[in-house]
Amino acid sequence: MDPLTNSQTNPIREYATLEVDGEQYQLCYDFRQFAEAERITGQSLLIGDFNFDGMSMVRLRGLLYAALKSAHPDVTLEVAERMIRFDTASSVMDAIARANELSKPKKKEDAVEGAIAQ
């Protein structure tokens, strides 16, 4: 297995947590996962920002699928789709937004401060 896609062996990645039906899922983004999700959904996922107002369900599903793939490589698009319901939509969107923030490169000053604090 590629160590860069496994949350257990890549301490550099930060993951957002999503809980659905008592199960916890780890979410993060990288270009490999975006490319795979775009291929499967037929949607461009990186256009615009992560503003959920007016976002299509197809794009939301693709974003969740892409975020899940790094830590959960066997997840399918159908599983991601079933995770989005009226009772879970808010927490799904929060976790996607958090994963997006955590996946952005840190500023050099922030990285140095984080290293010093540890």
DSSP file (Angstrom, degrees, kcal/mol; ACC not computed):
  #  RESIDUE AA STRUCTURE BP1 BP2  ACC     N-H-->O    O-->H-N    N-H-->O    O-->H-N    TCO  KAPPA ALPHA  PHI   PSI    X-CA   Y-CA   Z-CA
    1    1 A M              0   0    0      0, 0.0     5,-0.1     0, 0.0     3,-0.0   0.000 360.0 360.0 360.0 142.9    0.0    0.0    0.0
    2    2 A D    >   -     0   0    0      1,-0.2     3,-1.8     3,-0.1     4,-0.3  -0.581 360.0-147.4 -69.3 118.3    1.2    3.5   -0.8
    3    3 A P  G >  S+     0   0    0      0, 0.0     3,-0.8     0, 0.0     6,-0.2   0.719  93.3  66.2 -64.8 -18.9    2.1    5.1    2.6
    4    4 A L  G 3  S+     0   0    0      1,-0.2    -2,-0.1     6,-0.0     6,-0.0   0.652 103.0  46.0 -76.4 -13.3    1.1    8.5    1.4
    5    5 A T  G <  S+     0   0    0     -3,-1.8     2,-0.6    66,-0.0    -1,-0.2   0.342  94.6  88.8-107.6   6.3   -2.6    7.4    1.2
    6    6 A N    X>  -     0   0    0     -3,-0.8     3,-1.2    -4,-0.3     4,-1.1  -0.914  61.3-156.1-111.3 118.0   -2.7    5.6    4.6
    7    7 A S  T 34 S+     0   0    0     -2,-0.6    -1,-0.1    63,-0.3    64,-0.1   0.753  93.8  59.4 -62.2 -24.3   -3.7    7.7    7.6
    8    8 A Q  T 34 S+     0   0    0      1,-0.2    -1,-0.3    63,-0.1    63,-0.0   0.775 114.9  32.9 -76.0 -25.1   -1.9    5.3    9.9
    9    9 A T  T <4 S+     0   0    0     -3,-1.2    -2,-0.2    -6,-0.2    -1,-0.2   0.423 106.1  71.7-112.6   0.4    1.5    5.8    8.2
   10   10 A N    ><  +     0   0    0     -4,-1.1     3,-0.8     1,-0.1    -1,-0.2  -0.799  48.7 172.8-119.5  90.0    1.4    9.4    7.1
   11   11 A P  T 3  S+     0   0    0      0, 0.0    -1,-0.1     0, 0.0    -4,-0.1   0.602  71.6  72.6 -72.4  -9.0    1.6   11.6   10.2
   12   12 A I  T 3  S+     0   0    0      2,-0.0     2,-0.1     0, 0.0    -5,-0.0   0.854  81.9  82.4 -73.7 -35.0    1.9   14.8    8.0
   13   13 A R    <   -     0   0    0     -3,-0.8     2,-0.4    -6,-0.1    90,-0.1  -0.423  67.5-150.2 -73.4 143.0   -1.8   14.7    7.0
   14   14 A E        -     0   0    0     88,-0.3     2,-0.4    -2,-0.1    -2,-0.0  -0.942  14.2-155.3-112.0 138.9   -4.4   16.1    9.3
   15   15 A Y        -     0   0    0     -2,-0.4     2,-0.3    13,-0.1    13,-0.2  -0.895  10.1-141.2-118.1 140.8   -7.9   14.6    9.2
   16   16 A A  E     -A   27   0A   0     11,-2.8    11,-3.0    -2,-0.4     2,-0.4  -0.688  26.8-128.9 -87.9 152.1  -11.3   15.9   10.0
   17   17 A T  E     -A   26   0A   0     -2,-0.3     2,-0.4     9,-0.2     9,-0.2  -0.884  21.9-173.5-109.0 136.2  -13.6   13.5   11.8
   18   18 A L  E     -A   25   0A   0      7,-2.7     7,-3.1    -2,-0.4     2,-0.5  -0.996   7.6-158.8-125.1 130.2  -17.2   12.8   10.6
   19   19 A E  E     +A   24   0A   0     -2,-0.4     2,-0.4     5,-0.2     5,-0.2  -0.950  15.9 169.8-112.3 126.3  -19.5   10.6   12.7
   20   20 A V  E >  S-A   23   0A   0      3,-2.4     3,-2.0    -2,-0.5    -2,-0.0  -0.993  71.4 -13.2-134.6 125.3  -22.5    9.0   10.9
   21   21 A D  T 3  S-     0   0    0     -2,-0.4     3,-0.1     1,-0.3    -1,-0.1   0.857 128.5 -53.2  53.2  40.7  -24.7    6.3   12.6
   22   22 A G  T 3  S+     0   0    0      1,-0.2     2,-0.4     0, 0.0    -1,-0.3   0.407 115.1 113.9  79.7  -3.3  -22.2    5.8   15.4
   23   23 A E  E <   -A   20   0A   0     -3,-2.0    -3,-2.4     2,-0.0     2,-0.4  -0.832  58.4-140.6-101.8 139.4  -19.2    5.2   13.0
   24   24 A Q  E     -A   19   0A   0     -2,-0.4     2,-0.4    -5,-0.2    -5,-0.2  -0.838  17.0-170.1-102.1 137.9  -16.3    7.6   12.8
   25   25 A Y  E     -A   18   0A   0     -7,-3.1    -7,-2.7    -2,-0.4     2,-0.5  -0.947  16.5-136.0-125.3 145.1  -14.7    8.5    9.4
   26   26 A Q  E     -A   17   0A   0     -2,-0.4    45,-0.4    -9,-0.2     2,-0.4  -0.878  23.0-166.0-103.7 130.9  -11.5   10.4    8.7
   27   27 A L  E     +A   16   0A   0    -11,-3.0   -11,-2.8    -2,-0.5     2,-0.3  -0.940  20.1 141.5-121.2 137.1  -11.6   13.0    5.9
   28   28 A C        -     0   0    0     39,-1.9     2,-0.4    -2,-0.4    42,-0.4  -0.961  34.5-124.3-158.8 169.1   -8.9   14.9    4.1
   29   29 A Y        +     0   0    0     70,-0.5     2,-0.3    -2,-0.3    38,-0.1  -0.935  28.1 157.5-123.0 142.5   -8.1   16.0    0.6
   30   30 A D     >  -     0   0    0     -2,-0.4     4,-2.1    36,-0.1     3,-0.2  -0.948  51.5-104.6-147.8 167.4   -5.3   15.5   -1.8
   31   31 A F  H  > S+     0   0    0     -2,-0.3     4,-2.7     1,-0.2     5,-0.2   0.830 116.4  59.0 -65.7 -32.0   -5.2   15.8   -5.6
   32   32 A R  H  > S+     0   0    0      1,-0.2     4,-2.2     2,-0.2    -1,-0.2   0.934 108.9  44.6 -60.9 -44.9   -5.1   12.0   -6.2
   33   33 A Q  H  > S+     0   0    0     -3,-0.2     4,-2.6     2,-0.2    -2,-0.2   0.891 112.7  51.3 -68.7 -39.1   -8.5   11.7   -4.4
   34   34 A F  H  X S+     0   0    0     -4,-2.1     4,-2.8     2,-0.2     5,-0.2   0.936 110.2  49.7 -60.5 -45.8  -10.0   14.7   -6.2
   35   35 A A  H  X S+     0   0    0     -4,-2.7     4,-2.2     1,-0.2    -2,-0.2   0.915 112.4  47.0 -61.2 -43.3   -8.9   13.3   -9.6
   36   36 A E  H  X S+     0   0    0     -4,-2.2     4,-2.1     2,-0.2    -1,-0.2   0.920 113.4  48.1 -64.6 -43.6  -10.4    9.9   -8.7
   37   37 A A  H  X S+     0   0    0     -4,-2.6     4,-2.9     1,-0.2     6,-0.3   0.892 111.4  50.5 -65.5 -38.9  -13.7   11.4   -7.5
   38   38 A E  H  X S+     0   0    0     -4,-2.8     4,-2.3     2,-0.2     5,-0.3   0.894 109.5  51.5 -64.7 -39.3  -13.9   13.7  -10.6
   39   39 A R  H  < S+     0   0    0     -4,-2.2    -2,-0.2    -5,-0.2    -1,-0.2   0.926 116.2  40.1 -62.6 -44.2  -13.4   10.6  -12.8
   40   40 A I  H  < S+     0   0    0     -4,-2.1    -2,-0.2     1,-0.2    -1,-0.2   0.894 124.0  36.4 -74.6 -40.5  -16.2    8.7  -11.1
   41   41 A T  H  < S-     0   0    0     -4,-2.9    -2,-0.2     2,-0.2    -3,-0.2   0.713  93.6-134.6 -87.2 -20.2  -18.7   11.6  -10.7
   42   42 A G     <  +     0   0    0     -4,-2.3     2,-0.4    -5,-0.3    -3,-0.1   0.668  67.2 121.7  72.6  15.2  -18.0   13.4  -13.9
   43   43 A Q        -     0   0    0     -6,-0.3     2,-0.7    -5,-0.3    -1,-0.3  -0.872  68.7-125.8-113.0 142.7  -17.9   16.6  -11.9
   44   44 A S        -     0   0    0     -2,-0.4     3,-0.2     1,-0.1    -9,-0.1  -0.805  29.8-178.4 -83.2 115.6  -15.2   19.2  -11.6
   45   45 A L        +     0   0    0     -2,-0.7    -1,-0.1     1,-0.2   -10,-0.0   0.652  69.0  59.7 -94.2 -17.4  -14.8   19.4   -7.8
   46   46 A L  S    S+     0   0    0    -12,-0.1    -1,-0.2     4,-0.0     2,-0.1   0.504  76.1 110.5 -92.8  -3.1  -12.1   22.1   -7.4
   47   47 A I  S    S-     0   0    0     -3,-0.2     0, 0.0     2,-0.0     0, 0.0  -0.451  82.6 -11.8 -71.9 144.0  -13.9   24.9   -9.2
   48   48 A G  S    S-     0   0    0     -2,-0.1     2,-0.2     2,-0.1    -3,-0.0  -0.221  98.8 -61.4  67.7-158.2  -15.1   27.7   -7.0
   49   49 A D        -     0   0    0      2,-0.1     2,-0.1     0, 0.0    -2,-0.0  -0.437  52.1 -89.4-113.6-169.9  -15.0   27.5   -3.2
   50   50 A F        +     0   0    0     -2,-0.2     2,-0.6    47,-0.1    -2,-0.1  -0.195  67.8 145.5 -97.7  41.6  -16.6   25.2   -0.7
   51   51 A N        -     0   0    0      1,-0.1    -2,-0.1    -2,-0.1     4,-0.0  -0.716  35.5-160.9 -79.1 118.9  -19.6   27.5   -0.3
   52   52 A F    >   +     0   0    0     -2,-0.6     3,-1.7     2,-0.1     2,-0.5   0.610  56.6 109.5 -82.3 -11.7  -22.5   25.1    0.3
   53   53 A D  T 3  S-     0   0    0      1,-0.3     3,-0.1    -3,-0.0    -2,-0.1  -0.523 100.2  -2.6 -65.6 117.0  -25.2   27.6   -0.6
   54   54 A G  T 3  S+     0   0    0     -2,-0.5    -1,-0.3     1,-0.3     2,-0.2   0.518  94.1 150.9  80.1   4.9  -26.6   26.3   -3.9
   55   55 A M    <   -     0   0    0     -3,-1.7    -1,-0.3     1,-0.1     2,-0.1  -0.483  47.7-117.3 -70.5 137.9  -24.1   23.4   -4.1
   56   56 A S     >  -     0   0    0     -2,-0.2     4,-2.4     1,-0.1     5,-0.2  -0.379  13.6-123.9 -71.8 153.6  -25.5   20.5   -6.1
   57   57 A M  H  > S+     0   0    0      1,-0.2     4,-2.7     2,-0.2     5,-0.2   0.824 112.6  59.2 -65.1 -31.1  -26.0   17.2   -4.3
   58   58 A V  H  > S+     0   0    0      2,-0.2     4,-2.1     1,-0.2    -1,-0.2   0.919 108.6  43.5 -64.4 -43.0  -23.8   15.6   -7.0
   59   59 A R  H  > S+     0   0    0      2,-0.2     4,-2.7     1,-0.2    -2,-0.2   0.919 113.3  51.3 -68.8 -42.6  -20.9   17.9   -6.1
   60   60 A L  H  X S+     0   0    0     -4,-2.4     4,-2.3     1,-0.2    -2,-0.2   0.926 111.1  48.5 -59.3 -45.1  -21.5   17.5   -2.3
   61   61 A R  H  X S+     0   0    0     -4,-2.7     4,-2.7     1,-0.2    -1,-0.2   0.915 111.8  49.8 -60.7 -43.6  -21.4   13.7   -2.8
   62   62 A G  H  X S+     0   0    0     -4,-2.1     4,-2.6     2,-0.2    -2,-0.2   0.889 109.9  50.5 -63.1 -40.3  -18.2   13.9   -4.8
   63   63 A L  H  X S+     0   0    0     -4,-2.7     4,-2.1     2,-0.2    -1,-0.2   0.901 112.5  46.5 -65.3 -40.8  -16.5   16.1   -2.2
   64   64 A L  H  X S+     0   0    0     -4,-2.3     4,-2.0    -5,-0.2    -2,-0.2   0.938 112.6  50.1 -65.7 -45.6  -17.4   13.7    0.5
   65   65 A Y  H  X S+     0   0    0     -4,-2.7     4,-1.7     1,-0.2    -2,-0.2   0.929 111.5  48.2 -57.5 -47.7  -16.2   10.7   -1.5
   66   66 A A  H  X S+     0   0    0     -4,-2.6     4,-0.6     1,-0.2    -1,-0.2   0.898 111.8  49.9 -61.1 -41.1  -12.9   12.4   -2.3
   67   67 A A  H  < S+     0   0    0     -4,-2.1   -39,-1.9     1,-0.2     4,-0.4   0.827 111.7  48.5 -68.8 -31.7  -12.4   13.3    1.4
   68   68 A L  H  X S+     0   0    0     -4,-2.0     4,-2.3   -41,-0.2     3,-0.4   0.819  93.6  76.2 -75.7 -31.9  -13.1    9.7    2.5
   69   69 A K  H  < S+     0   0    0     -4,-1.7    -1,-0.2     1,-0.2    -2,-0.1   0.763  86.3  59.0 -60.0 -32.4  -10.8    7.9    0.0
   70   70 A S  T  < S+     0   0    0     -4,-0.6   -63,-0.3   -42,-0.4    -1,-0.2   0.956 121.3  23.3 -64.2 -50.5   -7.5    8.7    1.7
   71   71 A A  T  4 S+     0   0    0    -45,-0.4    -2,-0.2    -4,-0.4    -1,-0.2   0.678 133.9  39.9 -89.0 -18.7   -8.3    7.0    5.1
   72   72 A H    ><  +     0   0    0     -4,-2.3     3,-2.2   -46,-0.2    -1,-0.2  -0.613  66.4 170.6-129.6  70.9  -11.0    4.7    3.7
   73   73 A P  T 3  S+     0   0    0      0, 0.0    -1,-0.1     0, 0.0    -4,-0.1   0.696  75.5  56.1 -61.7 -20.4   -9.6    3.5    0.3
   74   74 A D  T 3  S+     0   0    0      2,-0.1    -5,-0.1     0, 0.0    -2,-0.0   0.472  78.8 119.2 -90.5  -1.2  -12.4    0.8   -0.1
   75   75 A V    <   -     0   0    0     -3,-2.2     2,-0.2    -7,-0.1    -3,-0.0  -0.323  52.9-146.5 -64.5 146.5  -15.3    3.3    0.3
   76   76 A T     >  -     0   0    0      1,-0.1     4,-2.1     0, 0.0     5,-0.2  -0.705  24.5-112.2-109.8 164.9  -17.5    3.6   -2.8
   77   77 A L  H  > S+     0   0    0     -2,-0.2     4,-2.4     1,-0.2     5,-0.1   0.866 119.0  56.2 -60.9 -36.7  -19.5    6.5   -4.2
   78   78 A E  H  > S+     0   0    0      2,-0.2     4,-2.1     1,-0.2    -1,-0.2   0.875 105.4  50.3 -65.3 -38.3  -22.7    4.7   -3.2
   79   79 A V  H  > S+     0   0    0      2,-0.2     4,-1.1     1,-0.2    -2,-0.2   0.932 111.0  48.9 -64.8 -45.4  -21.5    4.5    0.5
   80   80 A A  H >X S+     0   0    0     -4,-2.1     4,-0.6     1,-0.2     3,-0.5   0.911 110.3  52.2 -59.7 -41.9  -20.7    8.3    0.4
   81   81 A E  H >< S+     0   0    0     -4,-2.4     3,-1.1     1,-0.2    -1,-0.2   0.901 106.7  52.0 -61.8 -42.2  -24.1    9.0   -1.1
   82   82 A R  H 3< S+     0   0    0     -4,-2.1    -1,-0.2     1,-0.2    -2,-0.2   0.720 100.6  63.9 -68.4 -20.4  -25.9    7.1    1.6
   83   83 A M  H << S+     0   0    0     -4,-1.1     2,-0.8    -3,-0.5    -1,-0.2   0.716  88.1  79.5 -74.5 -20.5  -24.0    9.0    4.3
   84   84 A I    <<  +     0   0    0     -3,-1.1     2,-0.3    -4,-0.6    -1,-0.1  -0.802  60.3 139.6 -96.0 111.0  -25.7   12.3    3.2
   85   85 A R    >>  -     0   0    0     -2,-0.8     4,-2.2     1,-0.0     3,-0.9  -0.845  67.6 -93.0-138.0 173.1  -29.2   12.6    4.5
   86   86 A F  T 34 S+     0   0    0     -2,-0.3     4,-0.4     1,-0.2    -1,-0.0   0.883 126.4  47.6 -58.2 -38.2  -31.4   15.3    6.0
   87   87 A D  T 34 S+     0   0    0      1,-0.2    -1,-0.2     2,-0.1     4,-0.2   0.626 122.2  33.9 -80.7 -12.1  -30.3   14.4    9.5
   88   88 A T  T <> S+     0   0    0     -3,-0.9     4,-2.6     2,-0.1     5,-0.2   0.522  88.7  94.9-115.7 -10.2  -26.5   14.2    8.6
   89   89 A A  H  X S+     0   0    0     -4,-2.2     4,-2.6     1,-0.2     5,-0.2   0.871  85.4  50.5 -55.4 -43.2  -26.2   16.9    6.0
   90   90 A S  H  > S+     0   0    0     -4,-0.4     4,-2.2     1,-0.2    -1,-0.2   0.930 113.7  43.4 -63.2 -46.1  -25.1   19.6    8.4
   91   91 A S  H  > S+     0   0    0      2,-0.2     4,-2.3     1,-0.2    -1,-0.2   0.842 112.6  54.0 -70.5 -31.5  -22.3   17.5   10.0
   92   92 A V  H  X S+     0   0    0     -4,-2.6     4,-2.4     2,-0.2    -2,-0.2   0.942 110.8  45.7 -63.6 -47.1  -21.2   16.2    6.6
   93   93 A M  H  X S+     0   0    0     -4,-2.6     4,-2.4    -5,-0.2    -2,-0.2   0.893 112.3  51.2 -64.6 -39.5  -20.8   19.8    5.3
   94   94 A D  H  X S+     0   0    0     -4,-2.2     4,-2.4    -5,-0.2    -1,-0.2   0.924 111.9  46.9 -61.9 -44.2  -19.0   20.8    8.5
   95   95 A A  H  X S+     0   0    0     -4,-2.3     4,-2.7     2,-0.2    -2,-0.2   0.882 111.5  51.0 -67.2 -38.3  -16.6   17.9    8.2
   96   96 A I  H  X S+     0   0    0     -4,-2.4     4,-2.3     2,-0.2    -1,-0.2   0.928 111.5  47.8 -62.9 -44.8  -16.0   18.6    4.5
   97   97 A A  H  X S+     0   0    0     -4,-2.4     4,-2.2     2,-0.2    -2,-0.2   0.907 113.3  48.2 -62.8 -41.8  -15.2   22.3    5.3
   98   98 A R  H  X S+     0   0    0     -4,-2.4     4,-2.7     2,-0.2    -2,-0.2   0.912 110.5  50.8 -66.1 -42.5  -12.8   21.2    8.1
   99   99 A A  H  X S+     0   0    0     -4,-2.7     4,-1.6     1,-0.2   -70,-0.5   0.894 109.0  52.6 -61.5 -39.5  -11.1   18.7    5.9
  100  100 A N  H  X S+     0   0    0     -4,-2.3     4,-0.7     2,-0.2    -2,-0.2   0.936 111.2  46.0 -61.0 -47.0  -10.6   21.4    3.3
  101  101 A E  H >< S+     0   0    0     -4,-2.2     3,-0.9     1,-0.2    -2,-0.2   0.923 113.4  48.5 -62.5 -44.9   -9.0   23.7    5.9
  102  102 A L  H 3< S+     0   0    0     -4,-2.7   -88,-0.3     1,-0.2    -1,-0.2   0.758 108.1  56.3 -67.6 -24.3   -6.8   21.0    7.2
  103  103 A S  H 3< S+     0   0    0     -4,-1.6    -1,-0.2    -5,-0.2    -2,-0.2   0.611  84.2 100.3 -84.7 -13.0   -5.7   20.0    3.8
  104  104 A K  S << S-     0   0    0     -3,-0.9    -3,-0.0    -4,-0.7   -75,-0.0  -0.479  87.2 -98.5 -73.6 144.0   -4.4   23.5    2.8
  105  105 A P        -     0   0    0      0, 0.0     2,-0.2     0, 0.0    -1,-0.1  -0.329  39.6-120.0 -60.7 141.4   -0.7   24.0    3.0
  106  106 A K        -     0   0    0      1,-0.1     2,-0.1    -4,-0.1    -4,-0.0  -0.539  27.0-106.0 -79.7 147.7    0.4   25.7    6.2
  107  107 A K     >  -     0   0    0     -2,-0.2     4,-2.2     1,-0.1     5,-0.2  -0.426  32.8-114.0 -66.4 150.8    2.2   29.1    6.0
  108  108 A K  H  > S+     0   0    0      1,-0.2     4,-2.1     2,-0.2     5,-0.2   0.883 116.7  51.6 -57.1 -41.3    5.9   28.7    6.8
  109  109 A E  H  > S+     0   0    0      1,-0.2     4,-2.5     2,-0.2    -1,-0.2   0.904 109.6  50.4 -62.8 -41.2    5.6   30.7   10.0
  110  110 A D  H  > S+     0   0    0      1,-0.2     4,-2.4     2,-0.2    -1,-0.2   0.895 109.6  50.5 -64.3 -40.3    2.7   28.5   11.2
  111  111 A A  H  X S+     0   0    0     -4,-2.2     4,-2.0     2,-0.2    -1,-0.2   0.902 111.4  48.0 -65.4 -41.0    4.6   25.3   10.5
  112  112 A V  H  X S+     0   0    0     -4,-2.1     4,-2.2     2,-0.2    -2,-0.2   0.924 112.0  49.1 -65.4 -44.8    7.7   26.6   12.5
  113  113 A E  H  X S+     0   0    0     -4,-2.5     4,-2.3     1,-0.2    -2,-0.2   0.896 110.9  51.0 -62.0 -40.5    5.5   27.7   15.4
  114  114 A G  H  X S+     0   0    0     -4,-2.4     4,-1.1     1,-0.2    -1,-0.2   0.888 110.3  49.0 -63.6 -39.5    3.8   24.3   15.5
  115  115 A A  H  < S+     0   0    0     -4,-2.0    -2,-0.2     1,-0.2    -1,-0.2   0.881 111.9  48.8 -67.9 -38.9    7.2   22.5   15.5
  116  116 A I  H  < S+     0   0    0     -4,-2.2    -2,-0.2     1,-0.2    -1,-0.2   0.895 107.3  55.5 -68.1 -39.6    8.4   24.7   18.3
  117  117 A A  H  <        0   0    0     -4,-2.3    -1,-0.2     1,-0.3    -2,-0.2   0.782 360.0 360.0 -64.6 -27.3    5.2   24.1   20.4
  118  118 A Q     <        0   0    0     -4,-1.1    -1,-0.3    -3,-0.2    -2,-0.2   0.469 360.0 360.0 -83.2 360.0    5.7   20.4   20.2
